[in-house]
Amino acid sequence: MRHGVAGYKLGRTSSQRKLMRISQIRALFEHERIVTTQAKAYAMRGDAEKLITLAKKGNQGDKVAKMNASRLAASRLGNDREITQKLFDDIAPRFEKRNGGYIRLTKLGPRKGDSAEMVVVELVGE
C-alpha cells in the first residue's frame, strides 16, 4: 500500500521523472507559459514554486546569501546559467510582495489523441 507516499510516478523511472521535471521547469521559466498534461503540471508545480521562493529569499539577503541561493537554484535547474539569471533578475522581483501562488493552472480539456487532460501552466502576472 502507498499510504502517505507523495508525488506522481507518471509511468517513468525516478531519473526520468527528475529530468522531465527539470526540463518542464526550465521551459516554464524561459517561456513563462507552457501547455502540458495535468499530471505533469501537478508534479512540477511545487518544485517551481520552491525555486521562485528560493530566488526571492536570495535576493533579499546579502551578497553571500544571493550567491548560495543562485548556486543551489542552478544545481536544481541542471546548471543552466541563463535560466538561473532570468529567475533571479526577472522572475523573483515580480513576486516580492506575493506570499506564494506564483503559478496558475488553467484547464484546457482533453487532448484529442489519448484524452489526457491538458492544462496551461503560467506564471501569475501582477
N, C-alpha and C positions, 0 to 999 in steps of 0.2 A: 504494500500500500504506500501511496505517496503523500501521506499526511504531512502538511506543513512544508512541502518542498516548493520553493519559489522558482519562478522562471518558466520559460516556454522551451520545449525541445525542438520544435519546428522540423522534425524529421531529419536532423543533422547531428553530426558528432559535436563534441564540445568545442573543438578547434574550429570547425566550420561555423558554428554559431558565433563564436567570438569574432572571427574575421568578418562575417556578414554584418554583425552589429557595428563594428568599427567602420566598415565601408558605408553603411547607411548613415551613421552619424556624420562622417566626413562629407557625404553628399548633402545632407541637411544643412550643415554649416556653410558649405560652399554655395549652394543654390538658394538656401533659406526656404525651400519648398520642394517636397518630393511626393510622389504617388507610390504607394506600396500596399501590401496586404495588411489587413487589420492585425493579424497575429504578429507580424514582423514589426509593425509600428508600436504595439504594446510592449514588445520585447526590448526595443531600443529607446523608448521614451525616458525611462528612469535614468539610464546612463547619460543620455544627452543633457537632461536637466541637472544632473550632478556635475557635469563638466562646466556648464554655464555658471553654476553656483561657485565652483572652484575658481573660475576666472574672475568672478565678482569679488570674492574674498581676497584673491591675489592682488587685484588692482587697488583694493583699499589698504593693503599693508605697505610695509616699506619695500626697499629695493630687493632685499634678500627674500622676503615672502613672495614677491611677484616672480622672482627667478625660480624659486622652488615650485610654485604653483604652475608656472609655464612648463617646467620640465616634466612634472607629473602629468599635466594635460597632454603634452607632446607624446609621452610614452603610451598613454591610453588612446591616442589617435594614430598610432602607427608611425610616430616621428615625422609627421608632415608639418614642416615649418610654416608654410603658407596658411594652412587651416588654423594652426595654433595662433599665429599672428592675428588672423581675422577674428578668432574667438576672443582674444584679449583686447584688441583695439576697436573692433566694430560691434560685436555682438554683446559682450558683457556690459559695456557702458550704457547700452539701451535699456537694460533691466536693473539699473542701480536702485530704483525705488520700488521694485517689484519683489515680493517675497515668495517666489516660486510660480509655477504655472506658466512657464515660458513657451510651451509647445501646445499647439492646437491641433486636434484630430477632427477632421470633417469627413463623415462617411459619404461615399460615392455610390454605393450599391454593389451588386455582384459583377464580377468580371465575366465576360461572355464565354470564354473558353472552358473554365472549370468552376464557375460560380463562387470563386473566392471573394470574400468581402474586401473591397478596396477602400482606402482612405487617403486623404491628403494630409500630410504632416507638414506643418509650417510653424515658423517662429511667430509668436504673437507680436504684432506691431503696436507701438504706443505713440 
